[in-house]
């Protein structure tokens, strides 16, 4: 049951996100609904999908675990190491500096690294579906960005090294919070000592 709910959540979440890559359809929806209504619907569908993903995955982990393969213990340590740059990349997408300029789309790069790292450490079916879906979406979205005719939103100026230093500092704090508070409490899996 949990796995099916998670898959339904993934379908909802990614349907909203893939729809934004269809720029003509998105423009028609905004023209018809208005930008505020479009953004509200996008947010509601995305949050509903995310809630179903979280609930479904938690239920699956507690009652329907299906092992596909057994990753070596070293993969968990590699995942822990890869998460720091992944979190910094996500932060750098908001604090635009040289990291942003070098990666062009650090949010997508961070999501890809997060998903790939978690695929290394988790060999169960639910994790493969969850993290594989996010990896597939991030690859798809990056490819779609190369083919879009419009630039999206207005450009945000790129700062210098100070933005990178802030992104690294905030990323480090966020990484520690995720590792020591969020992951063991919300996900139920300790990061340290695995």
JOWOGI-V95129 format. One record per backbone hydrogen bond with DSSP energy under -0.5 kcal/mol. CO is the residue of the C=O (numbers start at 0). NH is the residue of the N-H. If there is no record, write none. Layout:
BEGIN
{{CO,NH} {CO,NH}}
END
This chain:
BEGIN
{{0,4} {1,5} {2,6} {3,7} {4,8} {5,9} {6,10} {7,11} {8,12} {9,13} {10,14} {11,15} {12,16} {13,17} {14,18} {15,19} {17,20} {17,21} {18,21} {20,22} {21,25} {22,26} {23,27} {24,28} {25,29} {26,30} {27,31} {28,32} {29,33} {33,37} {34,38} {35,39} {36,40} {37,41} {38,42} {39,43} {40,44} {41,45} {42,46} {43,47} {44,48} {45,49} {46,50} {47,51} {48,52} {49,53} {50,54} {51,55} {52,56} {53,57} {54,58} {55,59} {56,60} {57,61} {58,62} {59,63} {65,124} {68,67} {68,70} {71,74} {71,75} {72,75} {72,76} {73,77} {74,78} {75,79} {76,80} {77,81} {78,82} {79,83} {80,83} {80,84} {81,85} {82,86} {83,87} {84,88} {85,89} {86,90} {87,91} {88,92} {89,92} {90,93} {90,94} {93,95} {95,158} {96,100} {97,101} {98,102} {99,103} {102,104} {104,108} {105,109} {106,110} {107,111} {108,112} {109,113} {110,114} {111,115} {112,116} {113,117} {114,118} {115,119} {116,120} {117,121} {122,67} {122,68} {123,127} {124,128} {125,129} {126,130} {126,131} {127,131} {128,132} {129,133} {130,134} {131,135} {132,136} {133,137} {134,138} {135,139} {136,140} {137,141} {138,142} {139,143} {140,144} {141,145} {142,145} {142,146} {143,146} {143,147} {144,147} {154,156} {156,158} {159,162} {159,163} {160,164} {161,165} {162,166} {163,167} {164,168} {165,169} {166,170} {167,171} {168,172} {169,173} {170,174} {171,175} {172,176} {173,177} {174,178} {175,179} {176,180} {176,181} {177,182} {178,190} {180,184} {181,185} {181,186} {182,186} {182,187} {182,188} {190,193}}
END
